[in-house]
Amino acid sequence: MFNLQNTAQAKQHHVDQLVDDTKNVRRIVEKSRGPQKRHPDVEKLEDEVHLTTTRWTNTTAQIVDRYELTINFNTNLTITIAPEIQI
C-alpha cells in the first residue's frame, strides 16, 4: 500500500502537466481559429481531462484513506494480540 501511495505521488506531475497542456491547447486553438466563438473539440477535451483528473483525485484520496486504515488496523491488531502472545 505504501508503494502504491509513493507511485501515485510520483505520477502526480503527469496529471498536473495534462491540465496545463489542456489550457495551452485552448489558448492556441482560440488564436489559430480567429473569431470562432465555440470550439466543441476543445470543450470535449477539457471535459475528458476534467473527468480524468477527478478520477485521479478520488483514487489518490482512497489510497491515502486505505493506507491509514491499514496502519490503524495493524496497530489495533498488535495491541489486541500482544498480550496473548506474551502469555
N, C-alpha and C positions, 0 to 999 in steps of 0.2 A: 504494500500500500504506500509506503514511504517512497519507493522508487517511482511509482505512478504519479505521485504528487510532484516529485522533482522533475519528472519528464514533462508534465503539464506546465510547470513554471518555465522550463527551458523553451517550450514551444510558444509561449505567450507572445513573444516578439513577432512571430509569423502572423498571428491574428491581428496584432496592432498594425503591422505593415499592410495587411489586407484592407483594413479600414482606411489607412492613409492613401493607399493606391486607388481605392474607390473614389475618394474625394478628388484625387488628381484626375481620374477619368472624367468625372463630372465637369471639372473646370476646363479641361482640354476639349471635350466634346462641345461644350457651350461656345467656346471660342471658334472652333472649326465649323460649326453649323450656322453660324450667324444669327439671324433674327428668329430662328425657330424657337418657340416657347417651350414645347414639351419634347421630352426625349424618352419615349417608352422603354427603349432598350436599356438605357442607363437607370431608369427607375426600377426596372425589373432586377438589374444587377444589384442596386442598392438594397432592394427588398431581400434578395437572397443572401447578401452579405450580412444584413441585419439578423436574419434568421440564424445564420451560421454563428455569428458572434453571440447571439442569445443562447444558443445550444452550448457553445463553448463555455460561457459564463456559468450556466447551470451545471455543466459537467464538472468544472473545476471546483465549484462550491460543494457539490456532492462528494467529490474526492476528499476535500478537507473535512467535511462533516463525518464521513465514514472513517477516516483516519483517526479523528478524535474519539469516535465511538469505540473503535478498536482499542485504542490506548486505555480508555476508561474501562472497557470490559476486561482487558488484561490486568489492570490494576485491581479491580474488584475481585477477579478470579484469584489473584495472588493473595489478596487479603483473606479471602474465604478459605482457600486451600492451605495456606501456610501453616496455620495452627494444626491442621490434621496431619500434615507431613512431619511435623516435629514430634508428634506423639510416638 
